[in-house]
Amino acid sequence: MRFDDKFHQINCRVDGAKPAAQIKWINETGHEFPGISRTLLK
């Protein structure tokens, strides 16, 4: 699976489950990818 495809699936999942958490991570870190990755890996 390409990273783009994987990120798309993760992004859809995060949007559906916790959109506020995703926005919070992007705002705090200033980097979208690390924020989403950390949220899912925890």
N, C-alpha and C positions, 0 to 999 in steps of 0.2 A: 504493500500500500504506500502510495506517495505521501509525503508529509502534508501536502495541500489537502488531499482527500481526508486524511486523518484529522487535520485541524478543522476542516469543515464539519465533520461529524461531532467533534468535541464542542465546537462553537454552537452548533444547533442544540446540543444536549445542555450546555450551560445556559443558553438563552431560555430554554424551556424550564429548567429547574431553578436556577438562581441568577436571574439577570442582574439583580442589585449587587450580588457578590462579584460578578464579573466586572461591572462598572467600578466598584470599590477597588478591586485589584489594579485595574488600569490607571485609576486616579492616583493611588498610593505609590505604585512602582514607576509609573510613566512608561512602562513597557507592556504591551498587550500579551505577547507570547509567554514570558516568564510567569506572569500573574496567573494566567489560565492554567499553565502546566503545574504550578505549585498547588493551586486549588484542587486539581484532580488527583495529584499524587499523594496528597495528605490522607 
